């Protein structure tokens, strides 16, 4: 498996998308190549130039950007004017700004959610979807990771995670964490952000790796603030909205890569999507968890985009 070369962006932009938010955008590869927009996870994780290794720079015009409140976008960690509808609108704003009418879209984890919601809103602007670690944002999907489910698989990590929550207040851990993350006491808030992010980082790979855990730790403030803000509001969408609106994207080809042992977003979510989406192809990485950096998932994503460029 040979990854593509990591290059500097050929152009960068910082565009104002509201009276509060400025979005940072980077363009890589071939300006006249196949248009592809990369949607990162979280929400609140931000993107990284290392992800361009999956895309042939001679073939693709790759657009990467940090969603509202994270990465190099400003203001950092901001949750005001930060909702799903606003992120969907930002994608169209970016495509218009770069003068792209239609694009392929890659999205992993929360990025898969956003990719699906964008496609259901603007199907005429989407050529194809490539999704990794599908997250459907149903209540049970959120509860699995933040209340009961993954807790039974990783009890040692879960013990660290809930150590900040009073024993009498464990009926709704998401609510309790949201209070701590947005505490006016910086020590309380920072500690909560760190534990929130480490719980996800430790659970993202079949065999936890220091690089992945460190990456979650580095973005802990934006990740915890924005994720908890979205999840406590059910991601600002209707229950089961993605599957209910699947008829809007039935003509759009879709490849889905999902780890068999994904404990952040269990494979049932990818399976449920695949069952109602005939033009989707589900590829199960039999020895992988959630992270894009899982070797088998990396290999499958690389193959999909190499084949797409041929």
N, C-alpha and C positions, 0 to 999 in steps of 0.2 A: 504494500500500500504506500504510494508516494503522494504526499501532499504537495500542493502548489506553493509557489514562492510567496513569502510575505513582503509586500511592497508598501511604500508610502502612498497615501491618497493622492490622486491627481488633482483633486479639488476639495475644499472644505467650505462649509457655509454655517452661519449662525443666523437663523431666521426667527423673527418675532411672530408667534402664532396666537398671542393674546396680549392684553395689556400687562400681563404678569410674566408669561413664559417665553423663553428663547430656546429653540431646539438646535442642537449641534448635529450637523450632517457631514459625512465623509463619503466621497466617491472613489471607487477603486476600479482597476482593470482597464477595459477598453470602452471609451466614451461612446463608440458606435456599436458596441457589442449587445448581447442579449440582456435586456433590462431585468434586474433582480433586486428586490428590496428585502432586507434582512430584518426580521422583527425579534428582538431579544426578549428574554423572559423576565420574571419577577411577578408583577410589575415592580420596577424600581432597580433592576439589576444593572442596567447599562450594557453597552456593547464593548467589544474589544477587537483590535485589528487582527488578532490571531485567528479569528474566525474566517478570514478571507482565504485561509489555506484550503478550504473545500471547493473553491471556485477558480476555474482556469482564467487568469487575468487577460489572456489573449482573446477569450471568448465572451466573458461576461462584463457588463456594466453593472457593478455592484454598488448599491446604495445602502449604507449603514447609518443609523442615527440613534441617539439616546432619547428615549421617550421622556415626557415631561418629568422634571424633578430629579433626574439621575444622570450619572456619567458626567459629561461635559455640558449638558443642558443646564439652564439656570431658570429660577433659583433652585439650589440643591435641596432635595428632600421635601419640596413644597407639595402639599396636597390640595390646596385651593385651586380651583379651575383645573382639576385633574380627575377626569372620569373617563369611562370607556368611550362614550360618544365623542369626547374631545380628542382622544387618541386616534379614533377612526378618522375624524376630520383632518388631523395632522398628516396622516398618510397621503390623503388626496392633495393637501397643501404642498407637501414635499414633491410628489410626482408632478404637479403643475409647475412648481418652481424650477424643477430640472427639465421640464418640457418632455415628460414621458406620458404617453396616453394610456398604455397598458403594460403590465409588468408581471413576471413570475414573482411569487411571494414564498419565502421561507420563514417559518416560525416554529420556535421550540418552546415547550411548556406554556407559560402565559403568552408567548409569541404565537403559539398555535391557536390559542383562543382569539387573539386579536386578528390573526390572519383569516380565520373562519368568519368572524363578525364583520370584518372589512369586506370580504368576498360576498357575504349575504347582503351587505348594504350597497356595494358597487360592483356587481358581478361583471359588468361590461368593462371594467378596468383590470381584470385578473385573467392572465393567460393560463396559469396552473398554480397549484399549491403543493408545497412540500412541507410536511409537518413532522415534528419529533416530540415525543413525550406529551401526547394530547391531554389537554386540560379543558374540560367542558364547563367548569365553573358552576356546577349544580351544587345545591346545599350539601348533599352527601359527599361530593368530591372535596369540598372545603373541610367538612367535619372529619373526613378520613385522616387528614394530615394534622389538623389542629385540635381535635378533641378525642377521637377514639378510632383506632385502626392501625396506623403506622406505629402507634404507641406500643402495640402488642408484638411488633416485629423487632423494634429497637428499644427495649425497655431501659437499657443503660443510657442511651442518648435522651430518651424521654424524661428520665429522672432529672437530668441536668436542666432540661427545658422547663419543667414545671416547678423547679426548686424556688423560683421567684414568686410563685403563686401561693397565696395563703390556702391551707388545706380546706378551709370552709368555703372557698370560692372557686372550686374546680368544676362547677356545673357548666360554665361557659368560659373556657380558657381564652378563647379569642377575644372576648370582651375585656377580660382582665389584662391581657397583654396590651391591648389597644390603649387602655388607661395608662399603663406604665410607659409605653413607648412615647406617649404624648404628655407625660408628666412635666410639670414646670421645674422639677428637680432634675438637673442634668445628669447627676449620678444614677438616679433611678432609670431615666430614659436611656442613657447610653448602655447600661448593663442589660436592659430589656432588649434593646436593638441587637446587641451582641449575641445573646442567648437565642433570640428568634432566628437569626441568620445562621448560627452554628448548627442548630437543629436541622435546618434544611441542607446545609453543606455536608453534614455527616451522613445524611440519609440519601444523598443523591447518587452515590456510586455503590455498586455491588461490593467492592472493596474500597472503603474510604481512602482517598488520597489527599496528601497535604496540600497539593496545588489547588484542588477544588475547594477544600475547606477554607484555605487562605483567601481565595477569590470571594467567597461569600462573606468572610470577615471584613475584607477591605471595603465592601459596599454596604456594610451593615446598617448604616443610618438611613440611607435612601431606601434600601430594600425593606427594612422593617416598617418604616413610616408609610411607604406607599402600598406595600402588600397589605398591611393590616387595615389601612384606609379603604382599599378596594374590597377586601374579603368581608369586612364587617358590614359592607353595603352590598354584599352578594354580587360584586363586580359590576354593579349598576346595570344589570340586565335582568330579564324575566327568568323565572325558573325554567330550565331546560330550553332556553331560547334557541341555542345553536341547532339542536336536533329538530325543534319545531319548524325552523325556517330553512331546513336543508333543501327543500324543493327549489330554492332560489339559486342554488349552485350545482345542480345535478349535471349540468353540461361542462363543468370545469374539472379537468383531470386533477387527480390528487394522489400523491404518494405519502404514506404514513409509516414512519419508523418508530417502533416503541420497544423498550426493554421489557423482557418477560418478567423481570424482578424489579420493576419500577415501583418504589414504595412512596414516592412523592405524588405521582399521578398513576394509580394502578392501571394496568393494561385494559381493564374492563371499559375504560373511557374510549380508548382507541377502537376496541371491538364494537362498542355501541355505535360509534360514528361510522365505521366501515359497513355495518349491517344495513344502514339506511342510505348509504352513499355509493351507488353502484359503480361510479367512475373512480372510486378510491381503491388503492391497493395497499393492503396492510402487510408490512414486513416486520416480523417479530425477531428482535435480537435476543437470542436464547440465553445468552450469558451476560446480560447487561441490566443496569438499573436505569436511572433517569437522565443522567448528565449526557450532554453532547460529547463530552470527552471520554466516555466509555469506548474502548477500542472497537467493539463490534458495531456500535452505533456510528462512530466516526467513519468506519469503512463503508457502511451502507449509504450514509449521506454523501460521501465522496463519489461513490459509484453512481448514484442518482444524478448528481450534477455533471459528472463526466459524460454520462449517456445523454442527458438533456442537451448538452452542447454539441454533440456529434450530428 
